[in-house]
Amino acid sequence: MPTPLSRRRFIQLSSLAITSVFARNLLTAQPAHVQADETILVIGAGIAGLAAARRLQTAGYAVIVLEGRDRIGGRVWTDYTLGLPLDLGAAWIHGIDGNPIYDLARQWGIVTSVTDFDASAVYYGADELTDEDYAEVEAVVEELYDELEALKADLDEDKSVGAAVEELLADYGDLSARVLASVRWTIMSEIGLEMGEDLTNLSLWAWDEDEALSGDDVVFPGGYRQIVERLAEGLDIRLGQVVTALYHDGAGVEVETSSGVFVADRVIVTLPLGVLQRGLVAFDPPLPTAKQTAIDRMAMGSLDKVVLRFSAQFWPEELHSFGAADQPEAEATEFWNMAIHTGAPILVALIGGDDARQLERTNEQTVVARMLNHLRGMFGAEIPEPTAYVITRWSSDPFAYGSYSHIPPGADYDDYETLAAPVSDRVLFAGEATHAAYPATVHGAFLSGAREAERIINR
């Protein structure tokens, strides 16, 4: 197989409390002092909300989870439309070493399957890049990343990753068309698609500031819902409760929903950043200026999936992922081979940023036709039509308005911490957009929920 193009930077800090002990504490630990007469509301039954609720209930608190959807999981969504479990939202455990989600999967006996990033390919037309091409692309990409780091360190004023990349690529005029296109595709894959955003909408100052866990990246052949359902066991979860207002004072909190009013001592808000940005929940008193500013400055990326089921597999069986570098850069698409994990001839196409948002406004037939155009360019015009497909639209989802958070130019990485800060000791915040070390990940969301539960327990 060719040299891997993926640049994977792993930071493992012993000070981080992300061990199997953390997962065990979520389920079994008992604090020394429990205020059993307190009731806690949790807004949102995604991973953050479920982690918070499970920990608090285990500790002896009365907990009610309010969820606007008709299902639990939030941006973790396992769908069965194509006849088997497929994750249309979050799909991976990113780094299994010390990852609490992986610890739970092992504890509960949930099967995982390893993603091999070495088993990837880039095509230019119908031809895969040669070994020499791969070596040149990898060398250029690595050099560009080093130059981006140096440029970031010298900036007096933030700029976009896209502007920086274009500035640096101007010095690479001797690259062949196929190598240059493959360099651009690789950067868009590793940065743009990873963040679900165009490079022009990503802050250079904030680029590569998050941390990553070491070890394999794995998926769930049986679906992520297995984690969600086990976390939710025994919890009081009220579905169809669309929250419209939240009132709080020194005595407690009141939460208005589409079905009534809930009164409690404290509340943990796990609404996605996209929902908070639209002001769909009225806070009384209003959120502090610093928190509202952070909400307004941050941004939600869009990473959509086009899941295609075929009658038979026509792509190389050994490949875990592949893409076409000769397609327009604005249409960068990465295909993932789910046959390796499920045994079924299924491809998942990832599209991100403005391209994803535009395709969400496009009819399904046109979206599928574009995916087939990519595939036929790589594997020939004779490949068949899919027998079935599913298309996501995360930016249009009224309970998410995007896939996960990122920092655009003009915002600041500290905005994650500002969003995480409690309002008095009554209103607390969790979710992937409140975890500065691991934003845009399931384990970051999980840890944020557990963090706020511990904040209540340890008052």
C-alpha positions as CSV (number, residue, x, y, z in Angstrom):
1,M,0.0,0.0,0.0
2,P,1.2,3.6,-0.5
3,T,2.7,5.7,2.2
4,P,-0.1,7.1,4.4
5,L,-0.9,10.7,3.8
6,S,-2.7,11.2,7.0
7,R,-0.8,13.4,9.5
8,R,-1.7,12.1,12.9
9,R,-0.5,14.0,15.9
10,F,-1.1,12.3,19.3
11,I,-0.7,14.0,22.6
12,Q,-1.0,11.8,25.7
13,L,-0.9,13.8,29.0
14,S,-0.8,11.9,32.2
15,S,-2.6,14.7,34.0
16,L,-5.8,14.0,32.1
17,A,-8.3,11.9,34.0
18,I,-9.3,9.9,31.0
19,T,-8.8,6.3,32.1
20,S,-10.9,3.2,32.6
21,V,-11.4,4.5,36.2
22,F,-13.3,7.5,34.8
23,A,-15.7,5.2,33.0
24,R,-16.2,3.0,36.1
25,N,-16.9,6.1,38.2
26,L,-19.6,7.2,35.8
27,L,-21.5,4.0,36.6
28,T,-20.6,3.1,40.2
29,A,-18.9,5.8,42.2
30,Q,-20.7,7.3,45.2
31,P,-19.7,10.7,46.6
32,A,-19.1,11.2,50.3
33,H,-21.9,13.7,50.6
34,V,-25.1,13.6,48.5
35,Q,-27.8,16.1,48.6
36,A,-30.6,13.6,47.9
37,D,-33.3,16.2,48.0
38,E,-32.0,18.0,44.9
39,T,-33.5,17.6,41.5
40,I,-31.4,18.2,38.4
41,L,-32.6,18.8,34.9
42,V,-30.5,17.9,31.9
43,I,-31.4,19.5,28.6
44,G,-30.5,17.2,25.8
45,A,-30.2,13.4,25.6
46,G,-27.0,13.4,23.5
47,I,-23.8,11.9,24.8
48,A,-23.0,14.8,27.1
49,G,-26.5,14.9,28.6
50,L,-26.6,11.1,29.1
51,A,-23.1,11.1,30.7
52,A,-24.1,13.8,33.1
53,A,-27.5,12.3,34.0
54,R,-26.0,8.8,34.5
55,R,-23.3,10.1,36.8
56,L,-25.7,12.2,38.8
57,Q,-28.3,9.5,39.1
58,T,-25.6,7.0,40.2
59,A,-24.6,9.5,42.8
60,G,-28.1,9.6,44.2
61,Y,-29.6,12.7,42.6
62,A,-33.1,12.9,41.1
63,V,-32.5,13.6,37.4
64,I,-34.9,14.3,34.5
65,V,-33.5,14.5,30.9
66,L,-35.5,16.7,28.5
67,E,-35.0,15.8,24.9
68,G,-36.6,17.7,21.9
69,R,-36.2,14.9,19.4
70,D,-38.3,11.7,19.3
71,R,-35.1,9.7,19.9
72,I,-32.0,9.8,22.2
73,G,-28.4,10.2,21.0
74,G,-28.4,13.7,19.5
75,R,-25.7,13.8,16.9
76,V,-25.1,10.1,17.5
77,W,-27.6,8.5,15.2
78,T,-27.6,4.9,14.1
79,D,-30.0,4.3,11.2
80,Y,-31.4,1.1,9.8
81,T,-32.8,2.3,6.5
82,L,-30.4,0.2,4.4
83,G,-31.1,-2.9,6.3
84,L,-28.2,-2.8,8.9
85,P,-27.0,-0.4,11.5
86,L,-25.2,2.6,10.0
87,D,-24.0,5.7,11.9
88,L,-25.2,8.8,10.1
89,G,-23.7,11.2,12.7
90,A,-20.7,10.3,14.9
91,A,-19.1,7.1,13.8
92,W,-15.6,6.8,15.2
93,I,-13.9,6.4,18.5
94,H,-10.9,8.6,17.8
95,G,-7.9,7.1,19.7
96,I,-8.7,4.2,21.9
97,D,-5.9,4.6,24.5
98,G,-7.5,6.1,27.6
99,N,-10.7,6.9,25.8
100,P,-13.7,6.7,28.1
101,I,-16.0,5.7,25.2
102,Y,-13.7,2.8,24.3
103,D,-13.5,1.8,28.0
104,L,-17.3,1.6,28.1
105,A,-17.4,-0.4,24.9
106,R,-15.0,-2.9,26.4
107,Q,-16.8,-3.0,29.7
108,W,-20.1,-3.7,27.9
109,G,-18.7,-6.1,25.4
110,I,-19.5,-4.0,22.4
111,V,-17.7,-5.0,19.3
112,T,-15.5,-2.5,17.5
113,S,-13.6,-2.6,14.2
114,V,-10.3,-0.9,13.4
115,T,-10.0,1.8,10.7
116,D,-6.7,1.4,8.8
117,F,-5.6,4.9,7.6
118,D,-2.7,3.3,5.7
119,A,-5.2,1.5,3.5
120,S,-6.2,4.7,1.6
121,A,-5.8,5.8,-2.0
122,V,-5.9,9.0,-4.1
123,Y,-7.0,8.8,-7.7
124,Y,-6.3,11.2,-10.5
125,G,-8.8,10.2,-13.2
126,A,-9.0,6.4,-13.4
127,D,-5.4,6.0,-12.1
128,E,-4.3,5.8,-8.6
129,L,-1.2,7.9,-7.8
130,T,2.1,6.1,-8.2
131,D,4.4,5.4,-5.3
132,E,6.6,8.3,-6.5
133,D,3.5,10.6,-6.6
134,Y,2.5,9.5,-3.0
135,A,6.0,10.2,-1.8
136,E,6.1,13.7,-3.3
137,V,2.6,14.5,-2.1
138,E,3.4,13.4,1.4
139,A,6.6,15.4,1.5
140,V,4.9,18.6,0.3
141,V,2.0,18.2,2.7
142,E,4.3,17.6,5.7
143,E,6.4,20.6,4.7
144,L,3.3,22.8,4.3
145,Y,2.1,21.8,7.8
146,D,5.4,22.8,9.2
147,E,5.2,26.1,7.4
148,L,1.7,26.6,8.7
149,E,2.9,26.1,12.2
150,A,5.7,28.6,11.7
151,L,3.4,31.1,10.1
152,K,0.9,30.7,12.9
153,A,3.5,31.5,15.5
154,D,4.6,34.7,13.7
155,L,1.1,36.1,13.1
156,D,0.2,39.4,14.7
157,E,-3.4,39.1,13.4
158,D,-5.4,35.9,12.7
159,K,-6.0,34.7,9.2
160,S,-7.8,31.7,7.7
161,V,-6.1,28.4,7.1
162,G,-7.2,28.7,3.5
163,A,-5.5,32.0,3.0
164,A,-2.4,30.7,4.6
165,V,-2.4,27.6,2.4
166,E,-2.8,29.6,-0.8
167,E,0.1,31.9,0.3
168,L,2.4,29.0,0.9
169,L,1.4,27.0,-2.2
170,A,2.4,30.0,-4.4
171,D,6.0,28.8,-3.8
172,Y,5.3,25.4,-5.2
173,G,5.0,26.3,-8.8
174,D,7.1,23.3,-10.1
175,L,4.6,20.6,-9.0
176,S,2.8,18.6,-11.7
177,A,-0.9,19.1,-12.0
178,R,-1.7,15.7,-10.5
179,V,0.6,16.2,-7.5
180,L,-0.7,19.7,-6.9
181,A,-4.3,18.6,-7.1
182,S,-3.5,15.7,-4.8
183,V,-1.8,18.0,-2.3
184,R,-4.9,20.2,-2.2
185,W,-7.2,17.2,-1.9
186,T,-5.1,15.8,1.0
187,I,-5.2,19.1,2.9
188,M,-8.9,19.4,2.4
189,S,-9.4,15.8,3.5
190,E,-7.2,16.1,6.6
191,I,-8.2,19.6,7.7
192,G,-11.4,20.7,5.9
193,L,-13.4,17.4,6.0
194,E,-12.1,16.6,9.5
195,M,-13.5,19.9,10.7
196,G,-16.5,19.9,8.4
197,E,-15.6,23.3,7.1
198,D,-14.0,25.2,4.2
199,L,-10.4,26.1,4.9
200,T,-11.3,29.8,4.4
201,N,-13.6,29.5,7.5
202,L,-11.0,28.0,9.8
203,S,-8.8,30.1,12.1
204,L,-5.1,29.6,11.6
205,W,-4.4,30.6,15.2
206,A,-6.8,27.8,16.4
207,W,-5.6,25.2,13.9
208,D,-4.2,22.1,15.5
209,E,-4.7,23.4,19.0
210,D,-6.8,20.6,20.2
211,E,-5.4,17.3,21.5
212,A,-5.7,13.8,20.3
213,L,-5.6,10.4,22.0
214,S,-3.2,7.7,20.8
215,G,-4.2,4.2,19.6
216,D,-6.4,3.0,16.8
217,D,-9.5,4.7,15.5
218,V,-12.4,2.3,15.6
219,V,-16.0,2.1,14.5
220,F,-19.0,0.1,15.7
221,P,-20.2,-2.6,13.2
222,G,-23.4,-2.7,15.3
223,G,-23.8,1.1,15.5
224,Y,-22.9,3.8,18.1
225,R,-26.4,3.5,19.5
226,Q,-25.2,0.6,21.6
227,I,-23.2,3.1,23.7
228,V,-26.2,5.5,23.8
229,E,-28.7,2.9,24.8
230,R,-26.5,1.5,27.6
231,L,-25.8,5.0,29.0
232,A,-29.6,5.8,28.9
233,E,-30.6,2.6,30.8
234,G,-32.7,3.5,33.9
235,L,-32.7,7.2,33.2
236,D,-35.9,9.4,33.3
237,I,-35.8,10.7,29.7
238,R,-38.7,12.8,28.4
239,L,-38.8,12.9,24.6
240,G,-40.5,15.5,22.5
241,Q,-39.7,18.2,25.1
242,V,-38.5,21.2,23.0
243,V,-37.1,23.7,25.4
244,T,-38.1,27.3,24.8
245,A,-37.1,29.2,28.0
246,L,-34.9,28.9,31.1
247,Y,-35.4,31.0,34.2
248,H,-33.1,30.8,37.2
249,D,-32.5,32.7,40.5
250,G,-31.0,31.9,43.9
251,A,-33.8,29.4,44.6
252,G,-33.6,27.2,41.5
253,V,-34.5,26.9,37.9
254,E,-37.6,26.7,35.7
255,V,-37.5,25.2,32.2
256,E,-40.3,25.8,29.8
257,T,-40.8,23.2,27.1
258,S,-43.4,22.6,24.3
259,S,-45.3,20.5,26.8
260,G,-45.0,22.3,30.1
261,V,-42.8,23.7,32.8
262,F,-40.2,21.7,34.8
263,V,-38.8,23.0,38.1
264,A,-35.5,21.9,39.6
265,D,-32.6,23.0,41.8
266,R,-30.1,23.1,38.9
267,V,-29.9,22.5,35.2
268,I,-27.2,21.2,32.8
269,V,-27.6,22.7,29.3
270,T,-26.1,20.4,26.6
271,L,-27.7,22.1,23.6
272,P,-25.5,22.2,20.5
273,L,-23.7,25.4,19.7
274,G,-25.8,25.8,16.5
275,V,-29.0,25.8,18.6
276,L,-27.6,28.3,21.1
277,Q,-26.6,30.6,18.2
278,R,-30.1,30.8,17.0
279,G,-31.5,32.0,20.3
280,L,-34.2,29.4,20.3
281,V,-34.0,29.2,24.1
282,A,-34.7,32.4,26.1
283,F,-32.5,32.7,29.1
284,D,-33.8,34.9,32.0
285,P,-31.6,36.6,33.2
286,P,-29.8,36.8,29.8
287,L,-26.5,34.9,29.4
288,P,-23.5,36.9,30.5
289,T,-22.0,39.1,27.8
290,A,-18.8,37.1,27.6
291,K,-20.7,33.8,27.1
292,Q,-23.0,35.2,24.5
293,T,-20.0,36.7,22.6
294,A,-18.3,33.4,22.6
295,I,-21.4,31.7,21.3
296,D,-21.7,34.3,18.5
297,R,-18.1,34.1,17.6
298,M,-17.7,30.3,17.4
299,A,-19.0,28.3,14.4
300,M,-20.6,25.0,13.5
301,G,-19.1,22.9,10.7
302,S,-21.2,20.7,8.5
303,L,-20.1,17.1,7.7
304,D,-22.8,15.3,5.8
305,K,-22.9,11.7,4.6
306,V,-24.2,10.2,1.5
307,V,-24.6,6.5,2.2
308,L,-24.8,4.3,-0.9
309,R,-25.7,0.6,-1.0
310,F,-24.8,-1.4,-4.2
311,S,-25.7,-4.8,-5.4
312,A,-22.0,-5.8,-5.4
313,Q,-18.7,-4.3,-4.5
314,F,-16.8,-2.7,-7.5
315,W,-14.1,-0.8,-5.5
316,P,-10.8,-2.4,-4.2
317,E,-11.7,-4.6,-1.3
318,E,-8.6,-3.7,0.7
319,L,-9.1,0.0,0.7
320,H,-10.6,1.6,3.8
321,S,-10.9,5.1,2.1
322,F,-10.3,6.8,-1.2
323,G,-11.0,10.0,-3.1
324,A,-10.6,11.7,-6.5
325,A,-8.1,14.6,-6.6
326,D,-9.1,15.6,-10.1
327,Q,-12.6,16.7,-9.1
328,P,-13.2,20.4,-8.3
329,E,-11.6,21.3,-4.9
330,A,-14.9,22.8,-3.8
331,E,-16.5,19.3,-4.2
332,A,-13.9,17.4,-2.2
333,T,-15.4,14.1,-1.3
334,E,-13.9,11.2,0.7
335,F,-15.4,7.7,0.3
336,W,-15.2,5.1,3.2
337,N,-15.6,1.4,2.5
338,M,-18.1,0.1,5.0
339,A,-17.9,-3.4,3.5
340,I,-14.8,-4.0,5.6
341,H,-16.8,-3.4,8.8
342,T,-20.2,-4.7,7.9
343,G,-19.8,-7.2,5.1
344,A,-22.3,-5.3,3.0
345,P,-21.4,-3.4,-0.3
346,I,-21.8,0.1,1.2
347,L,-19.8,3.3,0.6
348,V,-20.1,6.3,2.8
349,A,-19.2,9.6,1.1
350,L,-18.2,12.5,3.3
351,I,-18.8,16.1,2.2
352,G,-18.2,19.2,4.3
353,G,-18.4,22.9,4.7
354,D,-20.2,25.1,2.2
355,D,-20.4,22.2,-0.2
356,A,-22.4,20.2,2.3
357,R,-24.6,23.1,3.1
358,Q,-25.3,23.7,-0.6
359,L,-26.1,20.0,-1.2
360,E,-28.6,20.1,1.7
361,R,-30.6,22.4,-0.5
362,T,-30.3,20.1,-3.5
363,N,-32.6,17.2,-4.4
364,E,-31.5,13.7,-3.6
365,Q,-31.2,12.5,-7.2
366,T,-28.7,15.3,-8.0
367,V,-26.6,14.5,-4.9
368,V,-26.5,10.8,-5.7
369,A,-25.6,11.6,-9.4
370,R,-22.6,13.7,-8.2
371,M,-21.4,10.9,-6.0
372,L,-21.7,8.5,-9.0
373,N,-19.8,10.9,-11.2
374,H,-16.9,10.8,-8.7
375,L,-17.0,7.0,-8.6
376,R,-17.3,6.5,-12.3
377,G,-14.3,8.8,-12.8
378,M,-12.3,6.4,-10.7
379,F,-13.7,3.0,-11.5
380,G,-15.4,3.3,-14.9
381,A,-18.7,4.3,-16.5
382,E,-20.1,0.8,-16.1
383,I,-20.5,0.9,-12.3
384,P,-24.1,0.4,-11.3
385,E,-26.7,2.7,-9.7
386,P,-27.0,2.2,-6.0
387,T,-29.9,0.0,-4.8
388,A,-30.6,2.3,-1.9
389,Y,-29.2,5.4,-0.3
390,V,-29.5,7.7,2.7
391,I,-28.4,11.4,2.8
392,T,-27.9,13.5,5.9
393,R,-28.6,17.2,6.4
394,W,-27.1,18.2,9.7
395,S,-27.0,22.0,9.0
396,S,-30.8,21.8,8.4
397,D,-31.5,19.8,11.5
398,P,-33.4,22.1,13.9
399,F,-31.9,20.2,16.9
400,A,-28.3,20.7,15.8
401,Y,-27.8,23.2,13.0
402,G,-24.5,21.6,12.1
403,S,-22.2,18.7,12.9
404,Y,-19.7,20.0,15.4
405,S,-17.9,23.2,16.5
406,H,-14.8,24.9,15.3
407,I,-13.1,28.3,15.7
408,P,-13.3,30.6,12.7
409,P,-11.0,33.6,12.1
410,G,-11.8,36.3,14.6
411,A,-12.8,33.9,17.4
412,D,-10.5,32.6,20.0
413,Y,-9.7,29.1,21.4
414,D,-10.6,30.4,24.8
415,D,-14.2,30.7,23.7
416,Y,-14.5,27.0,24.4
417,E,-13.7,27.6,28.1
418,T,-16.0,30.6,28.2
419,L,-18.9,28.6,26.8
420,A,-18.2,25.9,29.5
421,A,-18.3,28.3,32.4
422,P,-21.4,27.9,34.7
423,V,-23.9,30.8,35.2
424,S,-24.1,31.1,39.0
425,D,-24.3,27.6,40.5
426,R,-27.6,26.9,39.0
427,V,-27.1,26.8,35.2
428,L,-24.2,24.6,33.9
429,F,-23.1,23.9,30.3
430,A,-21.8,20.8,28.6
431,G,-21.4,19.4,25.1
432,E,-18.5,19.0,22.6
433,A,-18.3,22.8,22.1
434,T,-17.5,23.2,25.8
435,H,-14.5,20.9,25.9
436,A,-11.3,22.8,24.9
437,A,-9.1,19.8,24.7
438,Y,-11.3,17.5,22.7
439,P,-14.0,19.6,20.9
440,A,-15.9,18.0,18.0
441,T,-15.5,14.5,19.4
442,V,-17.8,12.1,21.2
443,H,-15.3,11.6,24.0
444,G,-15.1,15.4,24.4
445,A,-18.9,15.5,24.8
446,F,-18.9,12.6,27.2
447,L,-16.1,14.2,29.4
448,S,-17.9,17.5,29.4
449,G,-21.1,15.9,30.8
450,A,-19.2,14.0,33.4
451,R,-17.3,17.2,34.3
452,E,-20.5,19.1,35.0
453,A,-22.0,16.2,37.0
454,E,-18.8,16.2,39.2
455,R,-19.1,20.0,39.6
456,I,-22.6,19.5,41.1
457,I,-21.5,16.6,43.3
458,N,-18.4,18.3,44.6
459,R,-20.1,21.6,45.4
